[in-house]
Amino acid sequence: MTSRHAHDDTRWELGPLAGPGDPRAHAGRSTAVPESFDLPPRLDKAVTALTELRGSTVSFTVEPDPESVTEARHFAISRLAEWSLSELADDVGLVVSELVTNALRHSGKTAGGRPGDDVHREGVYDDPADPLGSAPSAIRLRLGHEAPWLLCGIMDSSRTAPRRKEPDYIAETGRGLHLVESFSVRWGWRALAHGKIVWALFRSP
């Protein structure tokens, strides 16, 4: 695996990861991550294409089942192979797993049962590729490729900002966003009309 610190490229005009309100300054507690405003134009356009399923974007529906984490990871890895980006498989697979797990855990108002049991419900946004709305879903995995870049996004029905926790390295949970940050070039989130997208950017070596 690699780290976001291993790559940089002016083609994306990558700026600072956080401004004066960087929640990392408030260690020891859970803090909301600021929304991704004022992105470099090319990256902003790519995130928009991801949400609108344009260009080279592909989409995978995440079912409300824990097994969907594995299925989403396999979908991402198979697409990377098709795009000759298998060298990113470990990093992207880890980030997809973390973001899908987080979406299943926190999307919707879970009244009981397994995390994510009620995230698929009528009236949530539909895939543009499904204009009749026959398969509404609250969670979608999106991947977009523009060599040498790979943009990954998880769309869910909650507009609540992701929250970064100071990780307890003994605990089994709480490290998700730290892993996303460590294994991507840059990441962030954007509010949508019916939810949000959490995205992560990768660069092929």
Residue frames relative to the residue before (quaternion, step in Angstrom):
aa qw qx qy qz dx dy dz
M 1.0000 0.0000 0.0000 0.0000 0.00 0.00 0.00
T 0.2876 -0.7457 0.5736 0.1796 3.52 -1.21 0.43
S 0.3778 -0.6964 0.5548 0.2540 3.54 -1.31 -0.11
R 0.6124 -0.5604 0.3988 0.3897 3.57 -1.14 0.53
H 0.6183 0.5640 -0.3502 0.4206 3.59 1.15 -0.50
A 0.5992 0.5967 -0.3553 0.3983 3.57 1.26 -0.29
H 0.7728 0.3148 -0.1571 0.5282 3.59 1.20 -0.39
D 0.1133 0.7440 -0.6579 0.0284 3.51 -1.25 0.51
D 0.0480 0.7996 -0.5950 0.0660 3.56 -1.04 0.67
T 0.3936 -0.7515 0.4805 0.2221 3.57 -0.67 1.12
R 0.4736 0.6714 -0.4549 0.3434 3.62 1.20 -0.20
W 0.7287 0.3710 -0.2295 0.5280 3.58 1.09 -0.66
E 0.3253 -0.7706 0.4910 0.2435 3.61 1.29 -0.03
L 0.0932 0.8460 -0.5199 0.0731 3.53 0.93 0.93
G 0.1920 -0.7944 0.5717 0.0726 3.54 -0.74 1.11
P 0.7611 -0.3224 0.2559 0.5012 3.57 -1.26 -0.30
L 0.5171 -0.6575 0.4600 0.2979 3.54 -1.11 0.70
A 0.8064 0.0240 -0.0045 0.5908 3.59 1.13 -0.46
G 0.4236 -0.7074 0.5148 0.2350 3.52 -1.21 0.58
P 0.8136 -0.2502 0.1773 0.4941 3.58 -1.22 -0.47
G 0.7052 0.4542 -0.2775 0.4683 3.59 1.10 -0.54
D 0.1968 0.8164 -0.5213 0.1517 3.57 1.20 0.47
P 0.3804 -0.7591 0.4784 0.2242 3.60 -0.55 1.12
R 0.5332 0.6303 -0.4185 0.3785 3.59 1.19 -0.25
A 0.5686 0.5894 -0.3853 0.4252 3.55 1.27 -0.25
H 0.7034 0.4078 -0.2503 0.5257 3.58 1.26 -0.30
A 0.0343 -0.8414 0.5392 -0.0144 3.55 0.54 1.19
G 0.7521 0.4312 -0.2950 0.4016 3.49 -1.27 0.48
R 0.7798 0.2146 -0.1677 0.5638 3.60 1.20 0.04
S 0.5755 -0.5843 0.4488 0.3549 3.52 -1.30 0.33
T 0.0083 0.8143 -0.5781 0.0513 3.57 -0.75 1.05
A 0.4970 -0.6568 0.4825 0.2980 3.54 -1.05 0.82
V 0.3879 -0.7060 0.5458 0.2308 3.56 -1.04 0.84
P 0.4780 -0.6797 0.4648 0.3058 3.65 -0.76 0.95
E 0.5387 -0.6174 0.4656 0.3344 3.55 -1.12 0.69
S 0.5263 -0.6647 0.4484 0.2831 3.56 -1.15 0.72
F 0.0770 0.7875 -0.6030 0.1016 3.57 -0.01 1.28
D 0.8348 0.2384 -0.1520 0.4724 3.56 -1.32 0.34
L 0.1914 0.7775 -0.5692 0.1868 3.56 0.86 0.96
P 0.6113 -0.5049 0.4314 0.4304 3.59 -1.19 0.38
P 0.6382 -0.5920 0.3212 0.3729 3.63 -0.92 0.87
R 0.6858 0.4911 -0.3100 0.4387 3.59 0.84 -0.90
L 0.6674 0.4849 -0.2980 0.4803 3.56 0.99 -0.81
D 0.6171 0.5431 -0.3396 0.4571 3.58 1.03 -0.78
K 0.6544 0.5085 -0.3020 0.4712 3.58 0.97 -0.89
A 0.6612 0.5135 -0.3096 0.4509 3.58 0.98 -0.82
V 0.6408 0.5083 -0.3265 0.4738 3.60 1.00 -0.77
T 0.6325 0.5244 -0.3254 0.4680 3.59 1.02 -0.80
A 0.6439 0.5167 -0.3176 0.4663 3.60 0.97 -0.86
L 0.6199 0.5472 -0.3348 0.4519 3.56 1.09 -0.74
T 0.7013 0.4676 -0.2740 0.4631 3.59 0.89 -0.92
E 0.7408 0.4045 -0.2152 0.4911 3.59 1.10 -0.69
L 0.4060 -0.7447 0.4427 0.2908 3.57 1.32 0.14
R 0.3872 0.7172 -0.4815 0.3222 3.56 0.90 1.00
G 0.7831 0.3416 -0.2415 0.4601 3.53 -1.31 0.25
S 0.8049 -0.2621 0.2108 0.4888 3.55 -0.95 -0.92
T 0.3773 0.7648 -0.4611 0.2451 3.60 1.25 0.18
V 0.1027 -0.7564 0.6428 0.0640 3.55 -1.09 0.83
S 0.2326 -0.7975 0.5514 0.0770 3.56 -1.15 0.66
F 0.0891 -0.7715 0.6291 0.0325 3.54 -1.15 0.75
T 0.3357 -0.7427 0.5478 0.1888 3.57 -0.85 1.01
V 0.2532 -0.7674 0.5763 0.1222 3.55 -0.78 1.10
E 0.2826 -0.7708 0.5510 0.1497 3.58 -0.54 1.18
P 0.5371 -0.6437 0.4378 0.3248 3.62 -1.13 0.59
D 0.4881 0.6166 -0.4443 0.4291 3.52 0.59 1.21
P 0.5617 -0.6245 0.4134 0.3517 3.63 -0.89 0.81
E 0.6085 0.5689 -0.3569 0.4227 3.59 1.10 -0.63
S 0.5343 0.6442 -0.4008 0.3728 3.58 1.22 -0.39
V 0.5520 0.5982 -0.4045 0.4169 3.59 1.13 -0.48
T 0.6789 0.4735 -0.2806 0.4859 3.57 0.89 -0.95
E 0.6589 0.5152 -0.3137 0.4495 3.58 0.94 -0.87
A 0.6472 0.5080 -0.3194 0.4701 3.60 0.99 -0.80
R 0.6415 0.5163 -0.3246 0.4653 3.58 0.98 -0.80
H 0.6594 0.5002 -0.3102 0.4677 3.59 0.93 -0.86
F 0.6171 0.5345 -0.3455 0.4628 3.60 1.02 -0.76
A 0.6688 0.5028 -0.3046 0.4552 3.59 0.87 -0.95
I 0.6809 0.4958 -0.2963 0.4502 3.58 0.85 -0.95
S 0.6463 0.5100 -0.3302 0.4618 3.60 1.00 -0.75
R 0.6376 0.5094 -0.3293 0.4749 3.61 1.04 -0.71
L 0.6220 0.5343 -0.3438 0.4576 3.58 1.00 -0.76
A 0.6362 0.5223 -0.3298 0.4623 3.58 1.00 -0.78
E 0.6490 0.5147 -0.3128 0.4647 3.60 0.98 -0.84
W 0.7312 0.4057 -0.2206 0.5021 3.58 1.08 -0.75
S 0.4473 -0.7092 0.4307 0.3339 3.60 1.32 0.22
L 0.5022 0.6260 -0.4298 0.4137 3.55 0.99 0.94
S 0.1999 0.8323 -0.4997 0.1327 3.57 1.13 0.61
E 0.5700 0.6008 -0.3894 0.4032 3.59 1.16 -0.41
L 0.6629 0.4820 -0.3014 0.4873 3.59 1.26 -0.30
A 0.3988 0.7759 -0.4417 0.2094 3.58 1.28 -0.19
D 0.6700 0.5045 -0.3190 0.4414 3.61 0.85 -0.88
D 0.6952 0.4793 -0.2777 0.4580 3.57 0.82 -1.02
V 0.6941 0.4655 -0.2800 0.4724 3.58 0.83 -1.00
G 0.6365 0.5391 -0.3320 0.4405 3.59 0.96 -0.80
L 0.6535 0.5039 -0.3100 0.4721 3.57 0.97 -0.83
V 0.6849 0.4846 -0.2911 0.4597 3.59 0.85 -0.97
V 0.6284 0.5214 -0.3389 0.4673 3.60 0.96 -0.80
S 0.6491 0.5254 -0.3203 0.4473 3.58 0.90 -0.89
E 0.6759 0.4934 -0.2965 0.4603 3.58 0.90 -0.91
L 0.7059 0.4704 -0.2805 0.4492 3.60 0.84 -0.94
V 0.6456 0.4959 -0.3272 0.4797 3.60 1.00 -0.73
T 0.6274 0.5301 -0.3346 0.4619 3.58 0.97 -0.82
N 0.6669 0.5033 -0.2986 0.4614 3.56 0.93 -0.92
A 0.6588 0.5086 -0.3120 0.4582 3.58 0.97 -0.84
L 0.6522 0.5060 -0.3137 0.4693 3.58 0.97 -0.82
R 0.6777 0.5069 -0.2926 0.4451 3.56 1.02 -0.78
H 0.8298 0.2965 -0.1054 0.4608 3.57 0.88 -0.94
S 0.5814 0.5964 -0.3961 0.3865 3.62 1.14 -0.32
G 0.8114 0.2284 -0.1874 0.5043 3.55 -1.01 0.85
K 0.5002 -0.6236 0.5110 0.3158 3.54 -1.37 -0.02
T 0.1747 -0.8207 0.5386 0.0760 3.51 0.05 1.31
A 0.2115 -0.8066 0.5434 0.0968 3.55 -0.62 1.13
G 0.7749 -0.1995 0.1426 0.5825 3.56 1.20 -0.29
G 0.6701 0.4832 -0.3610 0.4325 3.54 -1.29 0.10
R 0.7724 -0.3382 0.2499 0.4760 3.53 -1.25 -0.43
P 0.5981 -0.5450 0.4284 0.4022 3.59 -1.13 0.55
G 0.8114 0.2660 -0.1977 0.4814 3.55 -0.88 0.94
D 0.3988 0.7490 -0.4661 0.2506 3.59 1.24 0.00
D 0.7917 0.3162 -0.1643 0.4962 3.60 1.02 -0.70
V 0.4018 0.7496 -0.4670 0.2419 3.59 1.17 0.25
H 0.6562 0.4383 -0.3168 0.5263 3.61 1.18 -0.35
R 0.2512 0.7712 -0.5522 0.1931 3.56 -0.39 1.13
E 0.6147 -0.5774 0.3945 0.3649 3.56 -1.12 0.67
G 0.7529 0.3905 -0.2843 0.4470 3.55 -1.02 0.77
V 0.5494 0.5546 -0.4155 0.4669 3.58 1.24 -0.13
Y 0.6948 -0.5018 0.2884 0.4269 3.60 -1.18 0.43
D 0.3077 -0.7338 0.5819 0.1680 3.52 -1.21 0.67
D 0.5796 -0.5708 0.4540 0.3635 3.53 -1.23 0.50
P 0.5137 -0.6465 0.4579 0.3294 3.64 -0.88 0.84
A 0.6278 0.5345 -0.3365 0.4548 3.57 1.16 -0.52
D 0.7197 0.3458 -0.2141 0.5627 3.57 1.32 -0.17
P 0.0726 -0.8730 0.4801 0.0449 3.62 0.67 1.12
L 0.6432 0.5238 -0.3362 0.4461 3.59 1.13 -0.43
G 0.4082 -0.7532 0.4425 0.2650 3.52 1.29 -0.12
S 0.3048 0.7916 -0.4881 0.2055 3.57 1.09 0.58
A 0.7911 0.2110 -0.1246 0.5605 3.58 1.18 -0.36
P 0.0334 -0.8280 0.5598 0.0030 3.60 0.50 1.16
S 0.0044 0.8038 -0.5936 0.0389 3.54 -1.02 0.78
A 0.3830 -0.7294 0.5200 0.2254 3.54 -1.02 0.76
I 0.7806 0.2662 -0.1456 0.5465 3.61 1.12 -0.42
R 0.0557 0.7817 -0.6178 0.0649 3.58 -0.86 1.03
L 0.2746 -0.7020 0.6309 0.1838 3.53 -1.16 0.72
R 0.0536 -0.7931 0.6067 0.0086 3.58 -0.86 0.98
L 0.0633 -0.7751 0.6283 0.0208 3.56 -1.09 0.79
G 0.0142 -0.7870 0.6167 -0.0048 3.55 -0.98 0.87
H 0.1471 -0.8147 0.5598 0.0347 3.57 -0.94 0.91
E 0.1351 0.7286 -0.6644 0.0976 3.52 -0.99 0.99
A 0.3993 -0.7751 0.4258 0.2419 3.54 -0.01 1.36
P 0.6048 -0.2561 -0.7537 -0.0252 1.50 -1.85 1.73
W 0.4926 0.7017 -0.3930 0.3323 3.59 1.25 0.35
L 0.1084 -0.7459 0.6534 0.0702 3.52 -1.28 0.61
L 0.1033 -0.7908 0.6025 0.0309 3.56 -0.77 1.06
C 0.1193 -0.7933 0.5970 0.0104 3.53 -0.81 1.10
G 0.0356 0.8134 -0.5799 0.0295 3.59 -0.99 0.76
I 0.1794 -0.7448 0.6317 0.1182 3.55 -1.19 0.66
M 0.1520 -0.7870 0.5953 0.0558 3.56 -0.68 1.16
D 0.0724 0.7853 -0.6135 0.0408 3.58 -0.95 0.88
S 0.6398 -0.5966 0.3616 0.3224 3.55 -1.28 0.30
S 0.6058 0.5511 -0.3619 0.4454 3.59 1.25 0.01
R 0.2770 -0.7593 0.5639 0.1697 3.59 -0.96 0.85
T 0.4119 0.7090 -0.4693 0.3278 3.58 1.26 0.20
A 0.4914 -0.6773 0.4635 0.2915 3.57 -0.87 0.94
P 0.5319 -0.5757 0.4978 0.3712 3.57 -1.14 0.59
R 0.2249 -0.7761 0.5764 0.1218 3.56 -1.10 0.67
R 0.2700 -0.7555 0.5803 0.1400 3.52 -0.93 0.99
K 0.1517 -0.7795 0.6038 0.0694 3.55 -0.86 1.01
E 0.4909 -0.5953 0.5317 0.3492 3.53 -1.14 0.61
P 0.3698 -0.7902 0.4324 0.2277 3.60 -0.36 1.17
D 0.2639 -0.6863 0.6547 0.1752 3.47 -1.25 0.71
Y 0.2894 -0.8231 0.4620 0.1593 3.57 -0.22 1.24
I 0.5797 0.5245 -0.3927 0.4845 3.56 1.30 0.14
A 0.6343 0.5447 -0.3248 0.4421 3.57 1.11 -0.75
E 0.5115 -0.6589 0.4663 0.2946 3.56 -1.25 0.50
T 0.7607 0.2899 -0.1702 0.5552 3.61 1.22 -0.35
G 0.6189 0.5920 -0.3940 0.3336 3.56 -1.33 0.09
R 0.6707 0.5073 -0.2997 0.4506 3.58 1.25 -0.12
G 0.3560 0.8024 -0.4459 0.1748 3.60 1.29 -0.09
L 0.7391 0.4089 -0.2512 0.4727 3.61 0.65 -1.05
H 0.5898 0.5473 -0.3759 0.4597 3.59 1.13 -0.48
L 0.6467 0.4978 -0.3181 0.4825 3.59 1.05 -0.70
V 0.6222 0.5350 -0.3381 0.4608 3.58 0.99 -0.81
E 0.6741 0.4951 -0.2874 0.4668 3.57 0.93 -0.90
S 0.6855 0.5143 -0.2865 0.4284 3.56 0.97 -0.87
F 0.7965 0.3295 -0.1518 0.4837 3.59 0.98 -0.81
S 0.6613 0.4047 -0.3403 0.5321 3.58 1.19 0.46
V 0.5948 -0.5603 0.4328 0.3807 3.56 -1.26 0.37
R 0.7633 -0.1355 0.1284 0.6185 3.52 1.05 -0.88
W 0.0391 -0.7935 0.6066 0.0295 3.58 -1.13 0.53
G 0.0973 0.7888 -0.6043 0.0572 3.55 -1.29 0.28
W 0.2979 -0.7413 0.5597 0.2202 3.55 -1.23 -0.30
R 0.1502 -0.7775 0.6075 0.0620 3.54 -1.27 0.51
A 0.4153 -0.6904 0.5359 0.2523 3.57 -0.97 0.89
L 0.1594 -0.7657 0.6188 0.0733 3.55 -1.10 0.82
A 0.7150 -0.4521 0.3022 0.4394 3.57 -1.25 0.22
H 0.8093 0.1633 -0.0672 0.5603 3.56 1.02 -0.78
G 0.8198 0.0371 -0.0486 0.5694 3.58 0.95 0.75
K 0.4470 -0.6578 0.5152 0.3194 3.57 -0.97 -0.87
I 0.2300 -0.7109 0.6315 0.2070 3.51 -1.39 0.09
V 0.1633 -0.7293 0.6561 0.1047 3.54 -1.06 0.85
W 0.0624 -0.8398 0.5388 -0.0231 3.57 -0.56 1.18
A 0.1055 -0.7661 0.6310 0.0615 3.52 -1.31 0.47
L 0.2608 -0.7794 0.5604 0.1026 3.54 -0.98 0.96
F 0.0827 -0.7869 0.6115 0.0063 3.57 -0.99 0.95
R 0.1773 -0.7715 0.6010 0.1106 3.55 -1.22 0.54
S 0.4192 -0.6925 0.5291 0.2544 3.54 -0.88 0.96
P 0.5235 -0.6476 0.4491 0.3240 3.63 -0.90 0.90
